[in-house]
Amino acid sequence: MAKNRREDGAARRLFEQPAEQVGDRQPPFDRQAEIGLLGSIVLLPDVLDDVVMIVRSEDFYDDAHRKLFSHMCALHEGNKKIDPTLLIDRLKTAGDFEAVGGTAYLSKIINSVPNAAHATYYAEIVRTKSTFRSLIQASTEILRDAYDESQEAKHLLSQAEQKIFSILDVRGDNTVQSLKDVLQKSMDRLEARMSGTLDTSGVEYGFRGLDEKTSGMHNGELIILAARPAMGKTAFAMNIAENVALNQNVPALFVSLEMSSLELADRLLCSVARVEGTRLRAGTLTREDRTKIVNASSKLAQAPLFVDDSPSRTVTEIAAAARRIARREGRLGLIVVDYLQLIEPDNTKDPRQEQVARIARRLKGMAREMKVPVLCLAQLNRQTEAGTDKIPKMSHLRESGAIEQDADVVMFVHREEYYLRGEERDSVSGQAQIIIGKQRSGPAGEDIKLEFLKNFTRFQDPTPDRLEQFDSYNQFPGGEAGGNF
């Protein structure tokens, strides 16, 4: 036992030694760069327009420098000159004159540089040092939380990744571009699209009418697919993911917060093989059914479709999973989330509407950051069923109007047969509508008609009248398995 205690103590000292050494070191900062930047602003106040695109007051390590920069920005925003006299007067009024070192230190800053030519270079140094300090702070918090063991490891990993990625600073003058430059990029993209060489603008839904009305799903878009329960929105989303991964050979991630991966796999197999799901679940498949299932399984196994069936996921965790797939596959063409109201909020104490609004906003941010379309399913409230026509509307989106604001496209799945019985139901059996309630870059209010094969939980484009005689044959992908007609 003594030997074990000695080994444990040695291991603990070996483990703790690097952390102690790091904790004793001086945080990264460059005092001369901070002084040089402030001196440059006093010499040429107009340079502040370039500097504020690079640094903020909190990027300064020295508290006196942080206060001086804040006061300089305030003077500049008020269209006042930044000269020593006005700066001293403002500092005295705010009670910060002695805190920044008084006249002697201000003189040192003013005389620190001969000209303002290198202001932006100083700003880059200040910003870089600030990034290093942020990384150290985040890492220290991660270490502290890991030692405390007060949270689940899975949750801690998610928080750690969020802290690291939150340091990513997208500020900079490259976010402001002239219209001429933007138009040139737009024309280049249009030319590439017309010539068929553009392969990064997004993916297609795989439904003829829907792709014609929307031009497919575009990178950076948040697409909301909403419906009442049992209307078929999960089936429709799975059909879209299947089209992207299987037919377009583009990696897709399906995040299912409601159904398990096995349930989704069963649905997908039945959908692709055109085998009734009830027979699969009951284990009463015929020999022909088994052959279809095996063929469909072999085909789907080659598709770059990934499923995450964790019952609880935050937007951060979804983004982390998506990034890993994108790194491994070299590209990610689509993220599907089923469904929005089941995503874990960052703060469970917030009112529900605020939680949903924040989730929708972060989904849109994830789409833009990763440059990938995000198709998120959403529930509609019961007001949909109160109307006479039962047609879903934008106001029926459940729990938050912010969903409508952040979404680039809002679509509804509607099947009239769901609300009917008897002969009336039979007359519209298999008919489905995809209603485009909102579209930033195209017409809204469009109604796309589809067929819903309930036994296979599959949507498809309507069969042209002239091909109705081949319906039984068309039930098999590519004419395989030779249906009788």
One Martini backbone bead per residue (centre of mass of N, CA, C, O) as a GRO file, in nm:
protein
  485
    1MET     BB    1   0.056   0.064  -0.019
    2ALA     BB    2   0.298   0.255  -0.008
    3LYS     BB    3   0.372   0.227  -0.303
    4ASN     BB    4   0.103   0.335  -0.416
    5ARG     BB    5   0.123   0.616  -0.282
    6ARG     BB    6   0.386   0.703  -0.420
    7GLU     BB    7   0.279   0.678  -0.710
    8ASP     BB    8   0.041   0.873  -0.680
    9GLY     BB    9   0.211   1.120  -0.595
   10ALA     BB   10   0.390   1.133  -0.849
   11ALA     BB   11   0.161   1.164  -1.053
   12ARG     BB   12   0.042   1.424  -0.933
   13ARG     BB   13   0.295   1.600  -0.960
   14LEU     BB   14   0.326   1.565  -1.267
   15PHE     BB   15   0.040   1.686  -1.335
   16GLU     BB   16   0.065   1.969  -1.171
   17GLN     BB   17   0.318   2.119  -1.270
   18PRO     BB   18   0.229   2.265  -1.536
   19ALA     BB   19  -0.001   2.435  -1.406
   20GLU     BB   20   0.180   2.596  -1.214
   21GLN     BB   21   0.366   2.723  -1.424
   22VAL     BB   22   0.145   2.871  -1.580
   23GLY     BB   23   0.023   3.037  -1.335
   24ASP     BB   24   0.309   3.204  -1.289
   25ARG     BB   25   0.275   3.349  -1.544
   26GLN     BB   26   0.271   3.600  -1.763
   27PRO     BB   27   0.060   3.753  -1.937
   28PRO     BB   28   0.002   3.843  -2.247
   29PHE     BB   29   0.177   4.150  -2.347
   30ASP     BB   30   0.206   4.498  -2.499
   31ARG     BB   31   0.281   4.800  -2.391
   32GLN     BB   32   0.405   4.947  -2.639
   33ALA     BB   33   0.166   4.897  -2.830
   34GLU     BB   34  -0.046   5.045  -2.664
   35ILE     BB   35   0.098   5.318  -2.659
   36GLY     BB   36   0.132   5.351  -2.966
   37LEU     BB   37  -0.169   5.352  -3.031
   38LEU     BB   38  -0.255   5.597  -2.860
   39GLY     BB   39  -0.053   5.798  -2.986
   40SER     BB   40  -0.167   5.775  -3.280
   41ILE     BB   41  -0.449   5.889  -3.216
   42VAL     BB   42  -0.358   6.171  -3.127
   43LEU     BB   43  -0.214   6.246  -3.396
   44LEU     BB   44  -0.454   6.060  -3.564
   45PRO     BB   45  -0.786   6.027  -3.524
   46ASP     BB   46  -0.879   5.883  -3.798
   47VAL     BB   47  -0.749   5.599  -3.727
   48LEU     BB   48  -0.989   5.492  -3.553
   49ASP     BB   49  -1.161   5.365  -3.784
   50ASP     BB   50  -0.956   5.123  -3.812
   51VAL     BB   51  -0.909   5.026  -3.517
   52VAL     BB   52  -1.213   4.944  -3.431
   53MET     BB   53  -1.194   4.685  -3.631
   54ILE     BB   54  -0.980   4.534  -3.425
   55VAL     BB   55  -1.038   4.682  -3.146
   56ARG     BB   56  -1.101   4.692  -2.799
   57SER     BB   57  -1.093   4.787  -2.480
   58GLU     BB   58  -1.065   4.482  -2.365
   59ASP     BB   59  -0.777   4.430  -2.516
   60PHE     BB   60  -0.652   4.574  -2.292
   61TYR     BB   61  -0.443   4.522  -2.020
   62ASP     BB   62  -0.434   4.806  -1.930
   63ASP     BB   63  -0.645   5.001  -1.753
   64ALA     BB   64  -0.557   5.282  -1.854
   65HIS     BB   65  -0.577   5.214  -2.157
   66ARG     BB   66  -0.875   5.140  -2.155
   67LYS     BB   67  -0.982   5.418  -2.071
   68LEU     BB   68  -0.856   5.590  -2.295
   69PHE     BB   69  -0.990   5.448  -2.535
   70SER     BB   70  -1.283   5.504  -2.452
   71HIS     BB   71  -1.260   5.817  -2.459
   72MET     BB   72  -1.172   5.842  -2.753
   73CYS     BB   73  -1.424   5.714  -2.875
   74ALA     BB   74  -1.628   5.916  -2.757
   75LEU     BB   75  -1.515   6.167  -2.899
   76HIS     BB   76  -1.540   6.060  -3.189
   77GLU     BB   77  -1.852   6.002  -3.181
   78GLY     BB   78  -1.895   6.327  -3.101
   79ASN     BB   79  -1.720   6.502  -3.303
   80LYS     BB   80  -1.444   6.525  -3.151
   81LYS     BB   81  -1.148   6.615  -3.071
   82ILE     BB   82  -0.819   6.453  -3.020
   83ASP     BB   83  -0.682   6.623  -2.766
   84PRO     BB   84  -0.521   6.686  -2.481
   85THR     BB   85  -0.726   6.888  -2.360
   86LEU     BB   86  -0.994   6.727  -2.407
   87LEU     BB   87  -0.899   6.467  -2.267
   88ILE     BB   88  -0.844   6.584  -1.986
   89ASP     BB   89  -1.125   6.698  -1.937
   90ARG     BB   90  -1.274   6.425  -1.953
   91LEU     BB   91  -1.118   6.276  -1.731
   92LYS     BB   92  -1.192   6.471  -1.499
   93THR     BB   93  -1.501   6.446  -1.523
   94ALA     BB   94  -1.485   6.119  -1.480
   95GLY     BB   95  -1.240   6.055  -1.268
   96ASP     BB   96  -0.962   5.940  -1.454
   97PHE     BB   97  -0.693   6.099  -1.440
   98GLU     BB   98  -0.531   5.948  -1.213
   99ALA     BB   99  -0.579   5.652  -1.321
  100VAL     BB  100  -0.388   5.721  -1.593
  101GLY     BB  101  -0.133   5.911  -1.456
  102GLY     BB  102  -0.168   6.178  -1.564
  103THR     BB  103   0.039   6.401  -1.715
  104ALA     BB  104   0.294   6.225  -1.743
  105TYR     BB  105   0.164   5.981  -1.894
  106LEU     BB  106   0.039   6.138  -2.129
  107SER     BB  107   0.307   6.241  -2.241
  108LYS     BB  108   0.425   5.965  -2.305
  109ILE     BB  109   0.211   5.886  -2.513
  110ILE     BB  110   0.227   6.131  -2.709
  111ASN     BB  111   0.564   6.076  -2.739
  112SER     BB  112   0.593   5.766  -2.848
  113VAL     BB  113   0.538   5.871  -3.149
  114PRO     BB  114   0.604   6.029  -3.457
  115ASN     BB  115   0.365   5.856  -3.590
  116ALA     BB  116   0.058   5.688  -3.746
  117ALA     BB  117   0.148   5.452  -3.950
  118HIS     BB  118   0.134   5.194  -3.717
  119ALA     BB  119  -0.151   5.150  -3.585
  120THR     BB  120  -0.256   4.874  -3.702
  121TYR     BB  121  -0.018   4.708  -3.598
  122TYR     BB  122  -0.065   4.759  -3.301
  123ALA     BB  123  -0.354   4.646  -3.299
  124GLU     BB  124  -0.277   4.352  -3.373
  125ILE     BB  125  -0.108   4.301  -3.122
  126VAL     BB  126  -0.326   4.353  -2.910
  127ARG     BB  127  -0.522   4.137  -3.014
  128THR     BB  128  -0.340   3.888  -2.992
  129LYS     BB  129  -0.289   3.904  -2.686
  130SER     BB  130  -0.589   3.883  -2.613
  131THR     BB  131  -0.631   3.599  -2.728
  132PHE     BB  132  -0.433   3.456  -2.543
  133ARG     BB  133  -0.579   3.531  -2.279
  134SER     BB  134  -0.848   3.395  -2.349
  135LEU     BB  135  -0.732   3.110  -2.368
  136ILE     BB  136  -0.631   3.094  -2.079
  137GLN     BB  137  -0.900   3.143  -1.937
  138ALA     BB  138  -1.055   2.908  -2.064
  139SER     BB  139  -0.857   2.684  -1.972
  140THR     BB  140  -0.883   2.739  -1.669
  141GLU     BB  141  -1.188   2.681  -1.651
  142ILE     BB  142  -1.170   2.392  -1.753
  143LEU     BB  143  -0.983   2.286  -1.532
  144ARG     BB  144  -1.160   2.355  -1.290
  145ASP     BB  145  -1.414   2.191  -1.376
  146ALA     BB  146  -1.265   1.918  -1.396
  147TYR     BB  147  -1.176   1.904  -1.097
  148ASP     BB  148  -1.466   1.931  -0.966
  149GLU     BB  149  -1.690   1.742  -1.096
  150SER     BB  150  -1.989   1.904  -1.121
  151GLN     BB  151  -2.009   1.781  -1.409
  152GLU     BB  152  -2.070   1.643  -1.686
  153ALA     BB  153  -1.858   1.549  -1.927
  154LYS     BB  154  -2.036   1.615  -2.170
  155HIS     BB  155  -2.104   1.909  -2.084
  156LEU     BB  156  -1.810   2.007  -2.056
  157LEU     BB  157  -1.727   1.967  -2.349
  158SER     BB  158  -1.929   2.166  -2.466
  159GLN     BB  159  -1.827   2.415  -2.308
  160ALA     BB  160  -1.537   2.410  -2.406
  161GLU     BB  161  -1.597   2.452  -2.705
  162GLN     BB  162  -1.750   2.717  -2.671
  163LYS     BB  163  -1.518   2.882  -2.550
  164ILE     BB  164  -1.318   2.855  -2.782
  165PHE     BB  165  -1.508   2.955  -3.021
  166SER     BB  166  -1.575   3.240  -2.889
  167ILE     BB  167  -1.290   3.368  -2.959
  168LEU     BB  168  -1.367   3.406  -3.228
  169ASP     BB  169  -1.278   3.681  -3.436
  170VAL     BB  170  -1.474   3.870  -3.688
  171ARG     BB  171  -1.333   4.121  -3.685
  172GLY     BB  172  -1.309   4.362  -3.953
  173ASP     BB  173  -1.264   4.521  -4.265
  174ASN     BB  174  -1.365   4.266  -4.440
  175THR     BB  175  -1.683   4.319  -4.375
  176VAL     BB  176  -1.630   4.570  -4.557
  177GLN     BB  177  -1.772   4.631  -4.877
  178SER     BB  178  -1.793   4.702  -5.186
  179LEU     BB  179  -2.024   4.680  -5.430
  180LYS     BB  180  -1.829   4.605  -5.654
  181ASP     BB  181  -1.714   4.348  -5.521
  182VAL     BB  182  -1.981   4.199  -5.476
  183LEU     BB  183  -2.073   4.197  -5.775
  184GLN     BB  184  -1.837   4.033  -5.880
  185LYS     BB  185  -1.900   3.778  -5.715
  186SER     BB  186  -2.187   3.739  -5.826
  187MET     BB  187  -2.104   3.705  -6.127
  188ASP     BB  188  -1.916   3.466  -6.086
  189ARG     BB  189  -2.132   3.278  -5.971
  190LEU     BB  190  -2.326   3.290  -6.211
  191GLU     BB  191  -2.130   3.178  -6.422
  192ALA     BB  192  -2.080   2.908  -6.275
  193ARG     BB  193  -2.377   2.819  -6.273
  194MET     BB  194  -2.423   2.826  -6.588
  195SER     BB  195  -2.166   2.622  -6.639
  196GLY     BB  196  -2.161   2.401  -6.389
  197THR     BB  197  -1.909   2.482  -6.167
  198LEU     BB  198  -2.096   2.509  -5.920
  199ASP     BB  199  -2.048   2.330  -5.586
  200THR     BB  200  -2.116   2.552  -5.318
  201SER     BB  201  -2.435   2.659  -5.301
  202GLY     BB  202  -2.555   2.363  -5.251
  203VAL     BB  203  -2.867   2.184  -5.246
  204GLU     BB  204  -3.110   1.958  -5.321
  205TYR     BB  205  -3.417   1.824  -5.245
  206GLY     BB  206  -3.551   1.622  -5.489
  207PHE     BB  207  -3.793   1.814  -5.586
  208ARG     BB  208  -3.899   1.956  -5.856
  209GLY     BB  209  -4.094   2.189  -5.763
  210LEU     BB  210  -3.919   2.291  -5.522
  211ASP     BB  211  -3.661   2.359  -5.685
  212GLU     BB  212  -3.795   2.567  -5.874
  213LYS     BB  213  -3.892   2.771  -5.637
  214THR     BB  214  -3.583   2.770  -5.471
  215SER     BB  215  -3.307   2.647  -5.586
  216GLY     BB  216  -3.280   2.516  -5.328
  217MET     BB  217  -3.023   2.481  -5.094
  218HIS     BB  218  -2.843   2.725  -4.921
  219ASN     BB  219  -2.581   2.851  -4.798
  220GLY     BB  220  -2.671   2.977  -4.473
  221GLU     BB  221  -2.948   2.855  -4.439
  222LEU     BB  222  -3.267   2.874  -4.275
  223ILE     BB  223  -3.491   2.596  -4.260
  224ILE     BB  224  -3.836   2.569  -4.206
  225LEU     BB  225  -4.023   2.273  -4.103
  226ALA     BB  226  -4.374   2.267  -4.067
  227ALA     BB  227  -4.605   2.087  -3.837
  228ARG     BB  228  -4.812   1.870  -3.741
  229PRO     BB  229  -4.860   1.595  -3.603
  230ALA     BB  230  -4.851   1.331  -3.841
  231MET     BB  231  -4.782   1.480  -4.132
  232GLY     BB  232  -4.457   1.412  -4.228
  233LYS     BB  233  -4.186   1.572  -4.162
  234THR     BB  234  -3.979   1.349  -4.111
  235ALA     BB  235  -4.012   1.204  -4.380
  236PHE     BB  236  -3.936   1.448  -4.556
  237ALA     BB  237  -3.654   1.495  -4.433
  238MET     BB  238  -3.546   1.212  -4.505
  239ASN     BB  239  -3.582   1.241  -4.811
  240ILE     BB  240  -3.383   1.476  -4.838
  241ALA     BB  241  -3.133   1.338  -4.715
  242GLU     BB  242  -3.133   1.109  -4.920
  243ASN     BB  243  -3.096   1.281  -5.175
  244VAL     BB  244  -2.824   1.404  -5.091
  245ALA     BB  245  -2.659   1.137  -5.021
  246LEU     BB  246  -2.749   0.937  -5.256
  247ASN     BB  247  -2.788   1.121  -5.527
  248GLN     BB  248  -2.546   1.353  -5.458
  249ASN     BB  249  -2.309   1.267  -5.265
  250VAL     BB  250  -2.367   1.432  -4.989
  251PRO     BB  251  -2.307   1.516  -4.688
  252ALA     BB  252  -2.522   1.429  -4.402
  253LEU     BB  253  -2.703   1.551  -4.108
  254PHE     BB  254  -2.907   1.373  -3.864
  255VAL     BB  255  -3.095   1.519  -3.600
  256SER     BB  256  -3.248   1.313  -3.349
  257LEU     BB  257  -3.470   1.396  -3.068
  258GLU     BB  258  -3.706   1.157  -3.102
  259MET     BB  259  -3.560   0.936  -3.267
  260SER     BB  260  -3.408   0.660  -3.334
  261SER     BB  261  -3.180   0.518  -3.542
  262LEU     BB  262  -3.344   0.257  -3.590
  263GLU     BB  263  -3.607   0.390  -3.679
  264LEU     BB  264  -3.483   0.545  -3.916
  265ALA     BB  265  -3.372   0.299  -4.066
  266ASP     BB  266  -3.642   0.162  -4.114
  267ARG     BB  267  -3.768   0.390  -4.275
  268LEU     BB  268  -3.552   0.407  -4.497
  269LEU     BB  269  -3.576   0.121  -4.604
  270CYS     BB  270  -3.878   0.133  -4.679
  271SER     BB  271  -3.859   0.376  -4.867
  272VAL     BB  272  -3.648   0.265  -5.074
  273ALA     BB  273  -3.782  -0.037  -5.106
  274ARG     BB  274  -4.093  -0.044  -5.086
  275VAL     BB  275  -4.185  -0.125  -4.782
  276GLU     BB  276  -4.383  -0.209  -4.539
  277GLY     BB  277  -4.355  -0.120  -4.209
  278THR     BB  278  -4.544  -0.330  -4.073
  279ARG     BB  279  -4.388  -0.580  -4.179
  280LEU     BB  280  -4.120  -0.517  -4.048
  281ARG     BB  281  -4.218  -0.503  -3.748
  282ALA     BB  282  -4.365  -0.798  -3.763
  283GLY     BB  283  -4.195  -1.006  -3.946
  284THR     BB  284  -4.367  -1.039  -4.257
  285LEU     BB  285  -4.171  -1.091  -4.477
  286THR     BB  286  -4.102  -1.147  -4.783
  287ARG     BB  287  -3.881  -1.245  -5.012
  288GLU     BB  288  -3.904  -0.985  -5.175
  289ASP     BB  289  -3.865  -0.790  -4.940
  290ARG     BB  290  -3.583  -0.884  -4.855
  291THR     BB  291  -3.446  -0.812  -5.119
  292LYS     BB  292  -3.506  -0.511  -5.106
  293ILE     BB  293  -3.369  -0.455  -4.836
  294VAL     BB  294  -3.084  -0.544  -4.915
  295ASN     BB  295  -3.048  -0.347  -5.151
  296ALA     BB  296  -3.097  -0.088  -4.987
  297SER     BB  297  -2.873  -0.131  -4.779
  298SER     BB  298  -2.636  -0.133  -4.980
  299LYS     BB  299  -2.688   0.155  -5.085
  300LEU     BB  300  -2.693   0.317  -4.808
  301ALA     BB  301  -2.403   0.238  -4.706
  302GLN     BB  302  -2.271   0.449  -4.928
  303ALA     BB  303  -2.393   0.682  -4.784
  304PRO     BB  304  -2.327   1.018  -4.646
  305LEU     BB  305  -2.503   0.938  -4.370
  306PHE     BB  306  -2.575   1.098  -4.055
  307VAL     BB  307  -2.657   0.999  -3.709
  308ASP     BB  308  -2.818   1.176  -3.432
  309ASP     BB  309  -2.990   1.032  -3.127
  310SER     BB  310  -2.986   1.228  -2.914
  311PRO     BB  311  -3.222   1.352  -2.678
  312SER     BB  312  -2.986   1.577  -2.612
  313ARG     BB  313  -2.931   1.907  -2.756
  314THR     BB  314  -2.730   2.154  -2.844
  315VAL     BB  315  -2.612   2.374  -3.066
  316THR     BB  316  -2.317   2.325  -2.997
  317GLU     BB  317  -2.324   2.013  -3.036
  318ILE     BB  318  -2.417   2.016  -3.328
  319ALA     BB  319  -2.176   2.180  -3.439
  320ALA     BB  320  -1.956   1.982  -3.349
  321ALA     BB  321  -2.052   1.740  -3.517
  322ALA     BB  322  -2.039   1.885  -3.792
  323ARG     BB  323  -1.737   1.954  -3.793
  324ARG     BB  324  -1.630   1.665  -3.782
  325ILE     BB  325  -1.751   1.575  -4.051
  326ALA     BB  326  -1.625   1.795  -4.231
  327ARG     BB  327  -1.331   1.713  -4.171
  328ARG     BB  328  -1.352   1.410  -4.259
  329GLU     BB  329  -1.509   1.463  -4.552
  330GLY     BB  330  -1.460   1.783  -4.656
  331ARG     BB  331  -1.784   1.794  -4.627
  332LEU     BB  332  -2.110   1.971  -4.581
  333GLY     BB  333  -2.450   1.991  -4.709
  334LEU     BB  334  -2.633   1.900  -4.444
  335ILE     BB  335  -2.866   2.000  -4.176
  336VAL     BB  336  -3.077   1.807  -3.962
  337VAL     BB  337  -3.350   1.901  -3.734
  338ASP     BB  338  -3.536   1.686  -3.489
  339TYR     BB  339  -3.654   1.941  -3.317
  340LEU     BB  340  -3.655   2.260  -3.201
  341GLN     BB  341  -3.820   2.214  -2.922
  342LEU     BB  342  -3.581   1.989  -2.827
  343ILE     BB  343  -3.375   2.185  -2.778
  344GLU     BB  344  -3.139   2.278  -2.568
  345PRO     BB  345  -3.101   2.522  -2.357
  346ASP     BB  346  -2.877   2.731  -2.202
  347ASN     BB  347  -3.128   2.859  -2.029
  348THR     BB  348  -3.385   2.731  -1.828
  349LYS     BB  349  -3.486   3.017  -1.690
  350ASP     BB  350  -3.595   3.114  -1.930
  351PRO     BB  351  -3.822   3.197  -2.122
  352ARG     BB  352  -3.948   3.015  -2.375
  353GLN     BB  353  -3.937   3.228  -2.601
  354GLU     BB  354  -3.637   3.299  -2.558
  355GLN     BB  355  -3.523   3.022  -2.612
  356VAL     BB  356  -3.626   2.987  -2.904
  357ALA     BB  357  -3.502   3.245  -3.018
  358ARG     BB  358  -3.206   3.165  -2.956
  359ILE     BB  359  -3.201   2.903  -3.116
  360ALA     BB  360  -3.268   3.022  -3.393
  361ARG     BB  361  -3.026   3.216  -3.403
  362ARG     BB  362  -2.804   2.992  -3.375
  363LEU     BB  363  -2.878   2.834  -3.629
  364LYS     BB  364  -2.814   3.064  -3.820
  365GLY     BB  365  -2.519   3.097  -3.730
  366MET     BB  366  -2.432   2.809  -3.810
  367ALA     BB  367  -2.493   2.832  -4.112
  368ARG     BB  368  -2.296   3.069  -4.165
  369GLU     BB  369  -2.034   2.956  -4.046
  370MET     BB  370  -2.049   2.668  -4.221
  371LYS     BB  371  -2.181   2.690  -4.497
  372VAL     BB  372  -2.483   2.559  -4.442
  373PRO     BB  373  -2.770   2.406  -4.458
  374VAL     BB  374  -3.057   2.435  -4.232
  375LEU     BB  375  -3.291   2.185  -4.137
  376CYS     BB  376  -3.575   2.270  -3.938
  377LEU     BB  377  -3.795   2.145  -3.731
  378ALA     BB  378  -4.149   2.221  -3.647
  379GLN     BB  379  -4.405   2.318  -3.450
  380LEU     BB  380  -4.749   2.354  -3.433
  381ASN     BB  381  -5.018   2.488  -3.329
  382ARG     BB  382  -5.369   2.447  -3.263
  383GLN     BB  383  -5.475   2.672  -3.460
  384THR     BB  384  -5.472   2.506  -3.720
  385GLU     BB  385  -5.743   2.335  -3.631
  386ALA     BB  386  -5.953   2.586  -3.611
  387GLY     BB  387  -5.983   2.614  -3.891
  388THR     BB  388  -6.153   2.538  -4.181
  389ASP     BB  389  -5.887   2.458  -4.372
  390LYS     BB  390  -5.611   2.392  -4.204
  391ILE     BB  391  -5.409   2.599  -4.293
  392PRO     BB  392  -5.098   2.688  -4.257
  393LYS     BB  393  -4.926   2.947  -4.072
  394MET     BB  394  -4.705   3.166  -3.941
  395SER     BB  395  -4.874   3.205  -3.666
  396HIS     BB  396  -4.838   2.879  -3.592
  397LEU     BB  397  -4.583   2.904  -3.466
  398ARG     BB  398  -4.430   2.773  -3.197
  399GLU     BB  399  -4.346   3.007  -2.918
  400SER     BB  400  -4.218   3.190  -3.177
  401GLY     BB  401  -4.156   3.466  -3.394
  402ALA     BB  402  -3.841   3.430  -3.439
  403ILE     BB  403  -3.844   3.209  -3.647
  404GLU     BB  404  -3.943   3.385  -3.882
  405GLN     BB  405  -3.708   3.596  -3.876
  406ASP     BB  406  -3.450   3.392  -3.911
  407ALA     BB  407  -3.566   3.270  -4.150
  408ASP     BB  408  -3.543   3.210  -4.498
  409VAL     BB  409  -3.731   2.950  -4.479
  410VAL     BB  410  -4.087   2.860  -4.487
  411MET     BB  411  -4.244   2.543  -4.434
  412PHE     BB  412  -4.534   2.333  -4.511
  413VAL     BB  413  -4.710   2.048  -4.406
  414HIS     BB  414  -4.996   1.921  -4.600
  415ARG     BB  415  -5.286   1.698  -4.519
  416GLU     BB  416  -5.615   1.666  -4.567
  417GLU     BB  417  -5.676   1.365  -4.480
  418TYR     BB  418  -5.627   1.405  -4.170
  419TYR     BB  419  -5.931   1.565  -4.140
  420LEU     BB  420  -6.071   1.315  -4.263
  421ARG     BB  421  -6.351   1.098  -4.361
  422GLY     BB  422  -6.404   0.850  -4.555
  423GLU     BB  423  -6.474   0.952  -4.869
  424GLU     BB  424  -6.322   1.218  -4.840
  425ARG     BB  425  -6.051   1.085  -4.781
  426ASP     BB  426  -6.024   0.909  -5.037
  427SER     BB  427  -6.020   1.156  -5.246
  428VAL     BB  428  -5.722   1.258  -5.093
  429SER     BB  429  -5.543   1.030  -5.102
  430GLY     BB  430  -5.192   1.105  -5.108
  431GLN     BB  431  -5.214   1.407  -5.066
  432ALA     BB  432  -4.976   1.684  -5.088
  433GLN     BB  433  -4.834   1.983  -4.927
  434ILE     BB  434  -4.604   2.251  -5.002
  435ILE     BB  435  -4.572   2.546  -4.815
  436ILE     BB  436  -4.458   2.871  -4.887
  437GLY     BB  437  -4.435   3.125  -4.645
  438LYS     BB  438  -4.114   3.180  -4.687
  439GLN     BB  439  -3.881   3.388  -4.900
  440ARG     BB  440  -3.616   3.584  -4.953
  441SER     BB  441  -3.531   3.468  -5.271
  442GLY     BB  442  -3.853   3.443  -5.323
  443PRO     BB  443  -4.150   3.318  -5.357
  444ALA     BB  444  -4.448   3.326  -5.185
  445GLY     BB  445  -4.728   3.108  -5.153
  446GLU     BB  446  -4.650   2.843  -5.250
  447ASP     BB  447  -4.772   2.529  -5.412
  448ILE     BB  448  -4.667   2.196  -5.362
  449LYS     BB  449  -4.724   1.895  -5.515
  450LEU     BB  450  -4.764   1.572  -5.360
  451GLU     BB  451  -4.687   1.241  -5.276
  452PHE     BB  452  -4.813   1.003  -5.025
  453LEU     BB  453  -4.660   0.707  -4.901
  454LYS     BB  454  -4.760   0.569  -4.621
  455ASN     BB  455  -4.635   0.275  -4.615
  456PHE     BB  456  -4.334   0.427  -4.681
  457THR     BB  457  -4.283   0.710  -4.584
  458ARG     BB  458  -4.328   0.880  -4.875
  459PHE     BB  459  -4.223   1.122  -5.093
  460GLN     BB  460  -4.341   1.248  -5.421
  461ASP     BB  461  -4.373   1.311  -5.724
  462PRO     BB  462  -4.600   1.344  -5.940
  463THR     BB  463  -4.764   1.150  -6.161
  464PRO     BB  464  -4.811   1.152  -6.469
  465ASP     BB  465  -5.083   1.077  -6.649
  466ARG     BB  466  -4.926   0.915  -6.880
  467LEU     BB  467  -4.798   0.719  -6.624
  468GLU     BB  468  -5.018   0.562  -6.455
  469GLN     BB  469  -4.979   0.269  -6.579
  470PHE     BB  470  -4.680   0.266  -6.413
  471ASP     BB  471  -4.711   0.267  -6.101
  472SER     BB  472  -4.619  -0.017  -6.014
  473TYR     BB  473  -4.336   0.019  -6.141
  474ASN     BB  474  -4.257   0.296  -5.981
  475GLN     BB  475  -4.217   0.159  -5.689
  476PHE     BB  476  -3.934   0.108  -5.815
  477PRO     BB  477  -3.618   0.183  -5.824
  478GLY     BB  478  -3.535   0.207  -6.154
  479GLY     BB  479  -3.719  -0.059  -6.211
  480GLU     BB  480  -3.679  -0.250  -6.001
  481ALA     BB  481  -3.825  -0.569  -5.954
  482GLY     BB  482  -4.045  -0.575  -6.161
  483GLY     BB  483  -4.332  -0.477  -6.199
  484ASN     BB  484  -4.664  -0.518  -6.261
  485PHE     BB  485  -4.850  -0.421  -6.595
   0.00000   0.00000   0.00000
